[in-house]
Amino acid sequence: MNRFGFITTIMKQKLLPAAIILLIAFNACNLNDKIDTGTIATDSTSIAKGSVLFNKNCSGCHNFLQDGIGPQLGGLTTEVATDWITHFIGNPQQVITSGDERAAALYKKYKVAMPSFAALGDTGINAVIAFLHTHKKPLALPPDKNGTPLTNPIPDTIQRSNLVVQLQQVAQFPASSDSGKLPLARITKLDHQPGTGNLFVLDLRGKLYSLQQNKPVLYMDMAKLQKAFINEPGLATGFGSFAFHPEFLKNGLLYTTHTEAAGTAKADFGYADSIKVTLQWVLTEWKVDNPTAKTFTGKGRELLRINMVSPIHGVQEITFNPLAKQGDEDYGLLYAGIGEGGCVENGYAFLAHNKATLYGTVIRINPSGNNSRNGKYGIPVQNPFANDPAANGEIYAYGFRNPHRITWTSKGEMLVSNVGHGNIESVNLIAKGHDYGWPIREGNFLLNPYGDLGKVYALPANDSSFHITYPVAEYDHGEGKAISGGYEYTGNAIPALKGKYLFGDIPTGRLFYIDVNDIQQGKQATIKEWRVMVNGKEQPLRAVCGSDRVDLHFGRDAAGEMYIMTKADGRLYKLTGAVN
């Protein structure tokens, strides 16, 4: 069998779809192959079909302007042989390990290999190529005016600590993927029910499970409750988040976010009609019929709907302040982290860092109020922009790319982990009304929002005039790729974890912590790495879950004990002990 034999066999068996083509063909093609575009379909039917398939399977990682999670694909068909694009849909990891220089370079840059997908078949593959062929290589970006870009923004490497934590598997979640493709189950959030302490785990593909004797039991099926529900192209799209009201056992109120197709209903927040809408995020309040029931029944009430430019960076986090008591300003107020929806890397940076929109913000609302513009929820009078006619009163803080997780330390400090673009992942100490910089800053560095987003620069001499609040901890992409926000350990079972905020890196599965006492506005807390032991063996999470892409997420129960979820294999682990 020749070097393409395994690929041809896979094609005949229709095992893999277009998304793999897009990354692997782009990165692993043989530059000596002749570029001949004569076989690419140019009819409107094929192009239209390819557009649908691209948006469904590929747009989460790729666009046609800037590198993002994966490389931009403008001009692909004139730089890569069509035969390679057609045939190179095999095993990405095999391509990397085969010694292909382009594949190896992209793996080094993006940290993980492209996952495998279910087959689209030859017709679908050809349609995607036809759609790609309509996109030329983007024009060169304007020359840098900010000095010399920093090749290594944070020279210091994260030091490995002596902390080793024992993990015990708690549950295996049902596969929610098609044909067993990774990730096996897109489990991303674990939280507990107020009053009972019962644990619930969310699968982005549409399921909310309760854990009963360490067995996942389906509690809520979003696809059946919301007929317009979609969970593609993946990444963060789908059933985004959930939050029980602090008085859930009395009022039966549960809040969720999910995605629907563009144009499903009129959006409360959007932008000019000339800008593409890829999908909509919806925030819903559910009135549960019986709060003690093991499965959900009830009725939903839509609170808000927001259009998004691309499928990335939606509404992945909603939560209540668990420290707030009755009579406190925060009690019963719902926080939501709203990403900028990929607007910046798609050329619409003006939508972000703009208090007249909600893109890249943390909002705070009163679900029981009605003084919002749509009359479906309330805007707390204590919100920093509640009385500003030029701003959205919902905004609590702004200037984020993707406020991935929101949490509070035992001291009452609010932390937001922010997923960066090309260089910096960060933990931010939140102050009401503050500006956290994106997209004119990425972490503690200058960024040109209309230039090459993969380049950052030293801060300008007049930086203080911008009044930006910088992270309290950050790491660059020499260490990881996308921050997985965590929690302060507040349990009692593992004394070695006391006073530590545990977090990590989503794709690589690296595990980090900072000391809570080191969190201070205007200073950088030292990040240290910790390791895990499973079944008596110390090993990285990549080895534990058997995948190059771990898809790491954290959870915490009512007692303050912590958990790790690995989407790659759909498993939930509890932190049970540690040595330091």
Secondary structure, DSSP 8 states (H G I E B T S, - for coil): --TTHHHHHHHHHT---HHHIIIIIHHH--TTS----TTS--SHHHHHHHHHHHHHHTTTT--SSS-SSS---TTHHHHS-HHHHHH--S-HHHHHHTT-HHHHHHHHHHSS--------HHHHHHHHHHHHTT-----------SSS--SSS--S--EEEEEEEEEEEEEE----SGGG-SSSS-EEEEEE-TTT--EEEEETTTEEEEEETTEEEEEEEHHHH-TTEE--S-TT-SEEEEEE-TTHHHH-EEEEEEEEETTSS--SB---TTS---EEEEEEEEEES-TT-SS--EEEEEEEEEEESSSSS---EEEE-TT--TTSTTTT-EEEEE--TTTTTTT-GGGSS-TTS-TTEEEEEBTT---STTSSSB--TTSTTTT-TTS-TTEEEE--S-EEEEEE-TTS-EEEEE--SSSEEEEEE--TT-B--TTTEETTEE--TTS-TT--B---TTGGGG-B---SEEEETTT-SSEEEEEE---SS-GGGTTEEEEEETTT--EEEEEGGG--TTS----EEEEEEETTEE--HHHHHTSS---EEEEE-TTS-EEEEETTTTEEEEEEEEE-
